């Protein structure tokens, strides 16, 4: 249910519009450096892709 923009880069650009919960607070609790809201309309943000272990930590922190 999260909208993303297809990319061939080292980050994922996505909308928090349908995200349930406080995304930035969850990043902070997990000690993950995370960006900001880049576009208020749709609450678009991004996260850089890391190693498999880093992405698993990120996914667990954000989606449980």
N, C-alpha and C positions, 0 to 999 in steps of 0.2 A: 503493500500500500504506500510505499515511499517513492515519489517521483525522482528520477535521476536523468541527467543529460548524458547520453553516450559519449565516451571519451577514449582516446588512445594515449592518455598521459599518465602521470604518476599520482593522480588524485581523483577522488569521486566527488562530483558536484551534485548535490541533492537538496530536496525541499523538506523542511521540517513541518510543513503545513499539516500533515496527517500524523505526525509523530506524537504519541501519547507519553507524557512525562516531561521532565526538565532535562533536555539533552545536555546543555552546558554544565549543569550541576552534576550529572552522571559522569561526564568527562573529568571534572574536577575531583570528584570522590575517587575515581580510578587512577588519578594522577597521570592523565593523558592530556598532552598539550593539544588543544583543539581551537579551531578558529573562532570565527564570529559570524554574525548574520551579514551576508553581502547584499542581499536584496530583501527589503522588508515585505514586499508583495510576494508571498509564497514562502517567505522565511528560508531562502536559499543559503546554504553553507557548503563547506567542503572539508574533506579529510584526506591527507596524503596517505598513499598506500605504502605499507612497510613490509617487514618480513611476515611470514605466515604466523609466527608466534605473536607478533605485535597486532596483527589483524584479528587473531582469535581473542586476544585480550580486549580489544576494542569492541568486537561483536558481543562478547559476554557482558561487558560493562553497559552497553547501550540496549541490548535486546534481552539480556538475562540469560 
